[in-house]
Amino acid sequence: GHRSQWDLMYIELLKYKESYGNCNVPPRYGPDPFLATWVRFQPNLDTQKYPQRKQMLDSIDFPWNLKEIKEIEVEEHSKLS
Protein backbone atom coordinates (compact mmCIF):
# COMPACT_ATOMS: atom_id res chain seq x y z
CA GLY A 1 0.00 0.00 0.00
CA HIS A 2 0.89 3.67 -0.03
CA ARG A 3 3.01 4.62 2.96
CA SER A 4 2.69 8.09 4.41
CA GLN A 5 5.67 10.35 4.97
CA TRP A 6 5.20 9.72 8.70
CA ASP A 7 5.48 5.96 8.25
CA LEU A 8 8.63 6.36 6.18
CA MET A 9 10.21 8.56 8.86
CA TYR A 10 9.18 6.09 11.54
CA ILE A 11 11.00 3.35 9.63
CA GLU A 12 14.10 5.58 9.48
CA LEU A 13 13.82 6.10 13.24
CA LEU A 14 13.57 2.33 13.74
CA LYS A 15 16.79 1.88 11.76
CA TYR A 16 18.43 4.59 13.86
CA LYS A 17 17.34 2.88 17.05
CA GLU A 18 18.64 -0.48 15.83
CA SER A 19 22.04 1.11 15.23
CA TYR A 20 22.29 3.33 18.31
CA GLY A 21 19.91 1.78 20.84
CA ASN A 22 17.82 4.94 21.37
CA CYS A 23 15.73 7.57 19.59
CA ASN A 24 17.98 10.53 20.45
CA VAL A 25 18.79 11.63 16.92
CA PRO A 26 21.38 14.44 17.16
CA PRO A 27 20.38 17.80 15.66
CA ARG A 28 23.02 17.65 12.92
CA TYR A 29 22.61 13.97 12.06
CA GLY A 30 24.61 13.71 8.83
CA PRO A 31 22.97 10.71 7.15
CA ASP A 32 19.45 12.13 7.53
CA PRO A 33 19.13 15.73 8.78
CA PHE A 34 15.37 15.60 8.21
CA LEU A 35 15.06 12.73 10.70
CA ALA A 36 16.46 14.97 13.44
CA THR A 37 13.86 17.63 12.62
CA TRP A 38 11.09 15.05 12.45
CA VAL A 39 11.99 13.59 15.85
CA ARG A 40 11.82 17.05 17.42
CA PHE A 41 8.39 17.60 15.93
CA GLN A 42 6.84 14.38 17.28
CA PRO A 43 6.00 15.66 20.78
CA ASN A 44 3.55 18.01 18.98
CA LEU A 45 1.82 14.96 17.50
CA ASP A 46 -1.96 15.07 17.70
CA THR A 47 -2.33 11.90 19.77
CA GLN A 48 -6.14 12.12 19.68
CA LYS A 49 -6.10 12.09 15.90
CA TYR A 50 -3.27 9.56 15.58
CA PRO A 51 -3.43 7.20 18.57
CA GLN A 52 -1.72 4.51 16.50
CA ARG A 53 1.29 6.74 15.87
CA LYS A 54 1.59 7.38 19.58
CA GLN A 55 1.53 3.62 20.23
CA MET A 56 4.17 3.05 17.57
CA LEU A 57 6.45 5.65 19.16
CA ASP A 58 5.72 4.32 22.65
CA SER A 59 6.69 0.84 21.50
CA ILE A 60 10.24 2.03 20.78
CA ASP A 61 10.55 4.07 24.01
CA PHE A 62 10.28 7.41 22.28
CA PRO A 63 11.30 10.21 24.71
CA TRP A 64 8.16 12.36 24.55
CA ASN A 65 9.52 15.23 26.62
CA LEU A 66 12.72 15.32 24.53
CA LYS A 67 14.54 16.59 27.62
CA GLU A 68 16.84 13.60 27.20
CA ILE A 69 17.68 14.70 23.67
CA LYS A 70 18.34 18.28 24.79
CA GLU A 71 20.68 17.06 27.53
CA ILE A 72 22.62 15.05 24.98
CA GLU A 73 22.96 18.17 22.82
CA VAL A 74 24.33 20.12 25.76
CA GLU A 75 26.81 17.34 26.47
CA GLU A 76 27.95 17.31 22.85
CA HIS A 77 28.49 21.07 22.94
CA SER A 78 30.54 20.94 26.11
CA LYS A 79 32.76 18.27 24.53
CA LEU A 80 33.32 20.51 21.53
CA SER A 81 34.15 23.71 23.41
MOPAC internal coordinates of N, CA, C and O (Angstrom, degrees):
PM7 1SCF
backbone

  N    0.0000 0     0.00 0     0.00 0    0    0    0
  C    1.4569 1     0.00 0     0.00 0    1    0    0
  C    1.5206 1   111.48 1     0.00 0    2    1    0
  O    1.2310 1   121.20 1    -0.36 1    3    2    1
  N    1.3068 1   115.30 1   179.64 1    3    2    1
  C    1.4608 1   120.92 1  -178.86 1    5    3    2
  C    1.5299 1   109.09 1   -84.09 1    6    5    3
  O    1.2310 1   120.66 1   -59.40 1    7    6    5
  N    1.3016 1   116.35 1   120.60 1    7    6    5
  C    1.4689 1   119.76 1   178.57 1    9    7    6
  C    1.5168 1   109.85 1   -89.46 1   10    9    7
  O    1.2310 1   121.03 1   -39.31 1   11   10    9
  N    1.3178 1   115.64 1   140.69 1   11   10    9
  C    1.4598 1   119.34 1   177.18 1   13   11   10
  C    1.5280 1   109.85 1   -77.90 1   14   13   11
  O    1.2310 1   121.33 1   -16.09 1   15   14   13
  N    1.3121 1   115.07 1   163.91 1   15   14   13
  C    1.4639 1   120.97 1   175.01 1   17   15   14
  C    1.5298 1   109.94 1   -55.56 1   18   17   15
  O    1.2310 1   120.89 1   140.37 1   19   18   17
  N    1.3411 1   115.91 1   -39.63 1   19   18   17
  C    1.4648 1   119.92 1  -179.34 1   21   19   18
  C    1.5291 1   110.72 1   -60.54 1   22   21   19
  O    1.2310 1   121.02 1   133.92 1   23   22   21
  N    1.3287 1   115.65 1   -46.08 1   23   22   21
  C    1.4691 1   119.79 1  -179.67 1   25   23   22
  C    1.5238 1   111.34 1   -60.77 1   26   25   23
  O    1.2310 1   121.03 1   138.89 1   27   26   25
  N    1.3325 1   115.64 1   -41.11 1   27   26   25
  C    1.4581 1   119.85 1   179.89 1   29   27   26
  C    1.5305 1   110.54 1   -63.57 1   30   29   27
  O    1.2310 1   120.30 1   138.85 1   31   30   29
  N    1.3222 1   117.03 1   -41.15 1   31   30   29
  C    1.4640 1   120.68 1   179.25 1   33   31   30
  C    1.5265 1   110.55 1   -68.17 1   34   33   31
  O    1.2310 1   121.18 1   143.16 1   35   34   33
  N    1.3170 1   115.35 1   -36.84 1   35   34   33
  C    1.4717 1   119.37 1   177.60 1   37   35   34
  C    1.5319 1   110.13 1   -60.93 1   38   37   35
  O    1.2310 1   120.79 1   138.34 1   39   38   37
  N    1.3227 1   116.09 1   -41.66 1   39   38   37
  C    1.4650 1   120.45 1   178.49 1   41   39   38
  C    1.5316 1   110.18 1   -62.56 1   42   41   39
  O    1.2310 1   120.61 1   139.28 1   43   42   41
  N    1.3422 1   116.43 1   -40.72 1   43   42   41
  C    1.4683 1   120.01 1   176.69 1   45   43   42
  C    1.5280 1   110.36 1   -61.58 1   46   45   43
  O    1.2310 1   121.06 1   139.03 1   47   46   45
  N    1.3366 1   115.58 1   -40.97 1   47   46   45
  C    1.4656 1   119.48 1   179.24 1   49   47   46
  C    1.5317 1   110.79 1   -64.86 1   50   49   47
  O    1.2310 1   120.67 1   141.30 1   51   50   49
  N    1.3307 1   116.32 1   -38.70 1   51   50   49
  C    1.4702 1   120.01 1   176.10 1   53   51   50
  C    1.5274 1   111.10 1   -58.85 1   54   53   51
  O    1.2310 1   121.08 1   136.17 1   55   54   53
  N    1.3408 1   115.55 1   -43.83 1   55   54   53
  C    1.4670 1   120.16 1   179.45 1   57   55   54
  C    1.5193 1   109.50 1   -62.72 1   58   57   55
  O    1.2310 1   120.93 1   138.19 1   59   58   57
  N    1.3392 1   115.82 1   -41.81 1   59   58   57
  C    1.4656 1   120.38 1   179.20 1   61   59   58
  C    1.5229 1   109.64 1   -60.47 1   62   61   59
  O    1.2310 1   121.10 1   134.29 1   63   62   61
  N    1.3277 1   115.50 1   -45.71 1   63   62   61
  C    1.4576 1   119.42 1  -178.29 1   65   63   62
  C    1.5354 1   111.68 1   -64.49 1   66   65   63
  O    1.2310 1   120.71 1   142.25 1   67   66   65
  N    1.3276 1   116.26 1   -37.75 1   67   66   65
  C    1.4653 1   119.43 1   177.23 1   69   67   66
  C    1.5227 1   110.80 1   -61.01 1   70   69   67
  O    1.2310 1   120.72 1   141.57 1   71   70   69
  N    1.3313 1   116.23 1   -38.43 1   71   70   69
  C    1.4642 1   120.32 1  -178.76 1   73   71   70
  C    1.5208 1   112.49 1   -75.66 1   74   73   71
  O    1.2310 1   120.45 1   138.51 1   75   74   73
  N    1.3468 1   116.75 1   -41.49 1   75   74   73
  C    1.4667 1   120.36 1  -168.47 1   77   75   74
  C    1.5197 1   114.44 1  -112.08 1   78   77   75
  O    1.2310 1   120.37 1   168.99 1   79   78   77
  N    1.3430 1   116.89 1   -11.01 1   79   78   77
  C    1.4514 1   120.16 1   175.68 1   81   79   78
  C    1.5150 1   114.96 1    82.17 1   82   81   79
  O    1.2310 1   120.04 1  -175.08 1   83   82   81
  N    1.3414 1   117.52 1     4.92 1   83   82   81
  C    1.4725 1   120.27 1   176.90 1   85   83   82
  C    1.5211 1   109.65 1  -154.33 1   86   85   83
  O    1.2310 1   121.20 1    -0.34 1   87   86   85
  N    1.3438 1   115.30 1   179.66 1   87   86   85
  C    1.4685 1   120.17 1  -178.14 1   89   87   86
  C    1.5286 1   111.49 1  -106.50 1   90   89   87
  O    1.2310 1   120.37 1  -165.83 1   91   90   89
  N    1.3265 1   116.90 1    14.17 1   91   90   89
  C    1.4680 1   120.43 1  -173.82 1   93   91   90
  C    1.5280 1   111.66 1   -84.23 1   94   93   91
  O    1.2310 1   121.22 1  -108.23 1   95   94   93
  N    1.3281 1   115.27 1    71.77 1   95   94   93
  C    1.4592 1   120.11 1  -178.46 1   97   95   94
  C    1.5325 1   108.58 1   -67.55 1   98   97   95
  O    1.2310 1   119.64 1   -56.42 1   99   98   97
  N    1.3287 1   118.29 1   123.58 1   99   98   97
  C    1.4663 1   119.43 1  -179.33 1  101   99   98
  C    1.5253 1   111.51 1   -66.47 1  102  101   99
  O    1.2310 1   120.10 1   -26.39 1  103  102  101
  N    1.3369 1   117.41 1   153.61 1  103  102  101
  C    1.4634 1   121.25 1  -173.38 1  105  103  102
  C    1.5284 1   113.44 1   -62.27 1  106  105  103
  O    1.2310 1   119.83 1   148.70 1  107  106  105
  N    1.3165 1   117.93 1   -31.30 1  107  106  105
  C    1.4650 1   119.60 1   177.42 1  109  107  106
  C    1.5247 1   108.08 1  -112.61 1  110  109  107
  O    1.2310 1   121.00 1  -118.49 1  111  110  109
  N    1.3383 1   115.70 1    61.51 1  111  110  109
  C    1.4586 1   121.06 1  -178.93 1  113  111  110
  C    1.5212 1   108.81 1   -78.51 1  114  113  111
  O    1.2310 1   120.48 1   -76.07 1  115  114  113
  N    1.3278 1   116.68 1   103.93 1  115  114  113
  C    1.4578 1   122.98 1  -172.30 1  117  115  114
  C    1.5162 1   116.19 1   -49.34 1  118  117  115
  O    1.2310 1   120.06 1   125.88 1  119  118  117
  N    1.3534 1   117.50 1   -54.12 1  119  118  117
  C    1.4654 1   119.49 1  -175.29 1  121  119  118
  C    1.5310 1   114.01 1   -60.45 1  122  121  119
  O    1.2310 1   120.01 1   151.96 1  123  122  121
  N    1.3285 1   117.58 1   -28.04 1  123  122  121
  C    1.4668 1   119.20 1  -176.22 1  125  123  122
  C    1.5258 1   110.18 1  -155.88 1  126  125  123
  O    1.2310 1   120.46 1  -101.75 1  127  126  125
  N    1.3443 1   116.74 1    78.25 1  127  126  125
  C    1.4722 1   119.83 1  -178.27 1  129  127  126
  C    1.5305 1   112.57 1   -57.18 1  130  129  127
  O    1.2310 1   120.73 1   148.11 1  131  130  129
  N    1.3413 1   116.21 1   -31.89 1  131  130  129
  C    1.4683 1   119.15 1  -178.28 1  133  131  130
  C    1.5219 1   110.82 1   -66.16 1  134  133  131
  O    1.2310 1   120.41 1   148.10 1  135  134  133
  N    1.3402 1   116.82 1   -31.90 1  135  134  133
  C    1.4630 1   120.23 1   179.58 1  137  135  134
  C    1.5335 1   110.44 1   -61.09 1  138  137  135
  O    1.2310 1   120.62 1   139.87 1  139  138  137
  N    1.3235 1   116.43 1   -40.13 1  139  138  137
  C    1.4631 1   120.90 1   179.38 1  141  139  138
  C    1.5324 1   110.61 1   -61.99 1  142  141  139
  O    1.2310 1   121.08 1   138.11 1  143  142  141
  N    1.3275 1   115.54 1   -41.89 1  143  142  141
  C    1.4682 1   120.54 1   178.06 1  145  143  142
  C    1.5197 1   110.35 1   -65.99 1  146  145  143
  O    1.2310 1   121.06 1   135.91 1  147  146  145
  N    1.3140 1   115.58 1   -44.09 1  147  146  145
  C    1.4703 1   121.34 1  -178.44 1  149  147  146
  C    1.5294 1   111.12 1   -60.10 1  150  149  147
  O    1.2310 1   121.03 1   135.11 1  151  150  149
  N    1.3423 1   115.64 1   -44.89 1  151  150  149
  C    1.4639 1   121.01 1  -179.11 1  153  151  150
  C    1.5382 1   109.70 1   -59.64 1  154  153  151
  O    1.2310 1   120.69 1   139.26 1  155  154  153
  N    1.3308 1   116.28 1   -40.74 1  155  154  153
  C    1.4632 1   119.61 1  -178.37 1  157  155  154
  C    1.5224 1   112.77 1   -70.41 1  158  157  155
  O    1.2310 1   121.23 1   160.21 1  159  158  157
  N    1.3292 1   115.24 1   -19.79 1  159  158  157
  C    1.4643 1   119.67 1  -179.17 1  161  159  158
  C    1.5248 1   112.10 1   -86.63 1  162  161  159
  O    1.2310 1   119.84 1   161.08 1  163  162  161
  N    1.3358 1   117.92 1   -18.92 1  163  162  161
  C    1.4651 1   120.84 1  -171.94 1  165  163  162
  C    1.5331 1   115.11 1   -64.06 1  166  165  163
  O    1.2310 1   118.95 1   147.62 1  167  166  165
  N    1.3420 1   119.61 1   -32.38 1  167  166  165
  C    1.4663 1   117.30 1   176.74 1  169  167  166
  C    1.5274 1   113.01 1   -61.69 1  170  169  167
  O    1.2310 1   119.99 1   162.82 1  171  170  169
  N    1.3459 1   117.62 1   -17.18 1  171  170  169
  C    1.4705 1   120.53 1   175.81 1  173  171  170
  C    1.5300 1   111.91 1   -86.82 1  174  173  171
  O    1.2310 1   120.76 1  -176.03 1  175  174  173
  N    1.3289 1   116.15 1     3.97 1  175  174  173
  C    1.4673 1   121.00 1  -177.57 1  177  175  174
  C    1.5333 1   110.64 1   -56.77 1  178  177  175
  O    1.2310 1   121.23 1   -43.64 1  179  178  177
  N    1.3221 1   115.25 1   136.36 1  179  178  177
  C    1.4596 1   120.52 1   175.61 1  181  179  178
  C    1.5279 1   108.18 1   -78.14 1  182  181  179
  O    1.2310 1   120.97 1   -87.19 1  183  182  181
  N    1.3321 1   115.74 1    92.81 1  183  182  181
  C    1.4689 1   120.10 1  -173.18 1  185  183  182
  C    1.5256 1   112.48 1   -71.54 1  186  185  183
  O    1.2310 1   120.52 1   159.60 1  187  186  185
  N    1.3401 1   116.61 1   -20.40 1  187  186  185
  C    1.4693 1   119.64 1   174.84 1  189  187  186
  C    1.5260 1   109.57 1   -69.99 1  190  189  187
  O    1.2310 1   121.50 1   137.87 1  191  190  189
  N    1.3240 1   114.74 1   -42.13 1  191  190  189
  C    1.4547 1   120.72 1  -176.72 1  193  191  190
  C    1.5363 1   111.51 1   -77.38 1  194  193  191
  O    1.2310 1   121.23 1   147.20 1  195  194  193
  N    1.3354 1   115.25 1   -32.80 1  195  194  193
  C    1.4713 1   120.19 1  -176.20 1  197  195  194
  C    1.5239 1   111.70 1  -126.66 1  198  197  195
  O    1.2310 1   119.92 1  -117.26 1  199  198  197
  N    1.3324 1   117.75 1    62.74 1  199  198  197
  C    1.4680 1   118.89 1  -178.76 1  201  199  198
  C    1.5255 1   112.14 1   -59.78 1  202  201  199
  O    1.2310 1   120.81 1   148.84 1  203  202  201
  N    1.3302 1   116.05 1   -31.16 1  203  202  201
  C    1.4667 1   120.09 1  -178.05 1  205  203  202
  C    1.5317 1   110.42 1   -66.84 1  206  205  203
  O    1.2310 1   120.99 1   141.58 1  207  206  205
  N    1.3356 1   115.70 1   -38.42 1  207  206  205
  C    1.4644 1   119.20 1   178.99 1  209  207  206
  C    1.5216 1   110.35 1   -64.72 1  210  209  207
  O    1.2310 1   121.01 1   140.68 1  211  210  209
  N    1.3293 1   115.67 1   -39.32 1  211  210  209
  C    1.4614 1   119.04 1   177.75 1  213  211  210
  C    1.5281 1   109.94 1   -61.41 1  214  213  211
  O    1.2310 1   120.59 1   135.49 1  215  214  213
  N    1.3330 1   116.48 1   -44.51 1  215  214  213
  C    1.4678 1   120.71 1   178.97 1  217  215  214
  C    1.5178 1   111.03 1   -60.57 1  218  217  215
  O    1.2310 1   120.95 1   138.14 1  219  218  217
  N    1.3212 1   115.79 1   -41.86 1  219  218  217
  C    1.4655 1   120.30 1  -179.18 1  221  219  218
  C    1.5288 1   110.54 1   -62.60 1  222  221  219
  O    1.2310 1   120.82 1   138.01 1  223  222  221
  N    1.3304 1   116.03 1   -41.99 1  223  222  221
  C    1.4661 1   119.71 1   178.96 1  225  223  222
  C    1.5277 1   110.64 1   -70.53 1  226  225  223
  O    1.2310 1   120.81 1   139.69 1  227  226  225
  N    1.3342 1   116.06 1   -40.31 1  227  226  225
  C    1.4689 1   119.68 1   176.66 1  229  227  226
  C    1.5272 1   110.70 1   -58.06 1  230  229  227
  O    1.2310 1   120.63 1   141.12 1  231  230  229
  N    1.3233 1   116.40 1   -38.88 1  231  230  229
  C    1.4636 1   120.57 1  -174.47 1  233  231  230
  C    1.5282 1   112.14 1   -65.29 1  234  233  231
  O    1.2310 1   120.30 1   160.77 1  235  234  233
  N    1.3332 1   117.03 1   -19.23 1  235  234  233
  C    1.4700 1   119.37 1   177.46 1  237  235  234
  C    1.5314 1   110.80 1  -111.54 1  238  237  235
  O    1.2310 1   120.69 1  -156.29 1  239  238  237
  N    1.3346 1   116.29 1    23.71 1  239  238  237
  C    1.4731 1   122.11 1   177.01 1  241  239  238
  C    1.5152 1   112.35 1    56.61 1  242  241  239
  O    1.2310 1   120.86 1  -133.94 1  243  242  241
  N    1.3144 1   115.96 1    46.06 1  243  242  241
  C    1.4592 1   119.31 1   178.62 1  245  243  242
  C    1.5297 1   110.05 1   -65.19 1  246  245  243
  O    1.2310 1   119.81 1   -49.30 1  247  246  245
  N    1.3511 1   117.96 1   130.70 1  247  246  245
  C    1.4716 1   120.42 1  -179.69 1  249  247  246
  C    1.5299 1   111.04 1   -79.56 1  250  249  247
  O    1.2310 1   120.42 1   -85.66 1  251  250  249
  N    1.3227 1   116.80 1    94.34 1  251  250  249
  C    1.4735 1   120.49 1  -172.27 1  253  251  250
  C    1.5156 1   113.74 1   -61.80 1  254  253  251
  O    1.2310 1   120.19 1   145.75 1  255  254  253
  N    1.3356 1   117.24 1   -34.25 1  255  254  253
  C    1.4654 1   117.65 1  -177.83 1  257  255  254
  C    1.5300 1   111.85 1   -80.85 1  258  257  255
  O    1.2310 1   120.55 1   164.43 1  259  258  257
  N    1.3302 1   116.56 1   -15.57 1  259  258  257
  C    1.4618 1   122.65 1   178.51 1  261  259  258
  C    1.5236 1   113.00 1    60.18 1  262  261  259
  O    1.2310 1   120.23 1  -174.55 1  263  262  261
  N    1.3415 1   117.17 1     5.45 1  263  262  261
  C    1.4635 1   119.46 1   175.66 1  265  263  262
  C    1.5215 1   109.22 1   -58.31 1  266  265  263
  O    1.2310 1   121.25 1   138.91 1  267  266  265
  N    1.3419 1   115.21 1   -41.09 1  267  266  265
  C    1.4561 1   120.54 1  -179.74 1  269  267  266
  C    1.5312 1   110.33 1   -56.35 1  270  269  267
  O    1.2310 1   120.96 1   135.70 1  271  270  269
  N    1.3129 1   115.77 1   -44.30 1  271  270  269
  C    1.4646 1   120.32 1  -179.06 1  273  271  270
  C    1.5294 1   109.73 1   -64.22 1  274  273  271
  O    1.2310 1   120.51 1   135.88 1  275  274  273
  N    1.3336 1   116.64 1   -44.12 1  275  274  273
  C    1.4615 1   120.14 1  -179.71 1  277  275  274
  C    1.5325 1   110.69 1   -60.56 1  278  277  275
  O    1.2310 1   120.70 1   138.34 1  279  278  277
  N    1.3364 1   116.28 1   -41.66 1  279  278  277
  C    1.4640 1   119.56 1  -179.79 1  281  279  278
  C    1.5190 1   110.81 1   -62.32 1  282  281  279
  O    1.2310 1   120.86 1   141.31 1  283  282  281
  N    1.3195 1   115.96 1   -38.69 1  283  282  281
  C    1.4633 1   120.04 1   178.09 1  285  283  282
  C    1.5273 1   109.83 1   -63.13 1  286  285  283
  O    1.2310 1   120.42 1   139.38 1  287  286  285
  N    1.3381 1   116.81 1   -40.62 1  287  286  285
  C    1.4609 1   120.26 1   179.09 1  289  287  286
  C    1.5252 1   110.23 1   -60.98 1  290  289  287
  O    1.2310 1   121.05 1   136.14 1  291  290  289
  N    1.3190 1   115.60 1   -43.86 1  291  290  289
  C    1.4649 1   120.10 1  -179.71 1  293  291  290
  C    1.5287 1   110.08 1   -61.23 1  294  293  291
  O    1.2310 1   121.17 1   135.90 1  295  294  293
  N    1.3302 1   115.36 1   -44.10 1  295  294  293
  C    1.4633 1   120.36 1   177.63 1  297  295  294
  C    1.5226 1   111.03 1   -57.92 1  298  297  295
  O    1.2310 1   120.85 1   133.24 1  299  298  297
  N    1.3256 1   115.98 1   -46.76 1  299  298  297
  C    1.4596 1   120.63 1  -178.83 1  301  299  298
  C    1.5238 1   109.72 1   -58.62 1  302  301  299
  O    1.2310 1   121.07 1   136.45 1  303  302  301
  N    1.3312 1   115.55 1   -43.55 1  303  302  301
  C    1.4728 1   119.58 1  -178.50 1  305  303  302
  C    1.5284 1   110.88 1   -63.26 1  306  305  303
  O    1.2310 1   120.67 1   138.54 1  307  306  305
  N    1.3194 1   116.32 1   -41.46 1  307  306  305
  C    1.4608 1   118.08 1  -176.81 1  309  307  306
  C    1.5302 1   110.63 1   -68.79 1  310  309  307
  O    1.2310 1   120.54 1   151.60 1  311  310  309
  N    1.3408 1   116.57 1   -28.40 1  311  310  309
  C    1.4642 1   119.72 1   175.51 1  313  311  310
  C    1.5216 1   110.23 1   -68.70 1  314  313  311
  O    1.2310 1   120.92 1   144.83 1  315  314  313
  N    1.3230 1   115.84 1   -35.17 1  315  314  313
  C    1.4658 1   120.03 1  -175.56 1  317  315  314
  C    1.5269 1   111.52 1   -76.17 1  318  317  315
  O    1.2310 1   120.18 1   146.71 1  319  318  317
  N    1.3250 1   117.26 1   -33.29 1  319  318  317
  C    1.4735 1   118.91 1  -172.47 1  321  319  318
  C    1.5197 1   110.99 1   -77.30 1  322  321  319
  O    1.2310 1   120.10 1   180.00 1  323  322  321

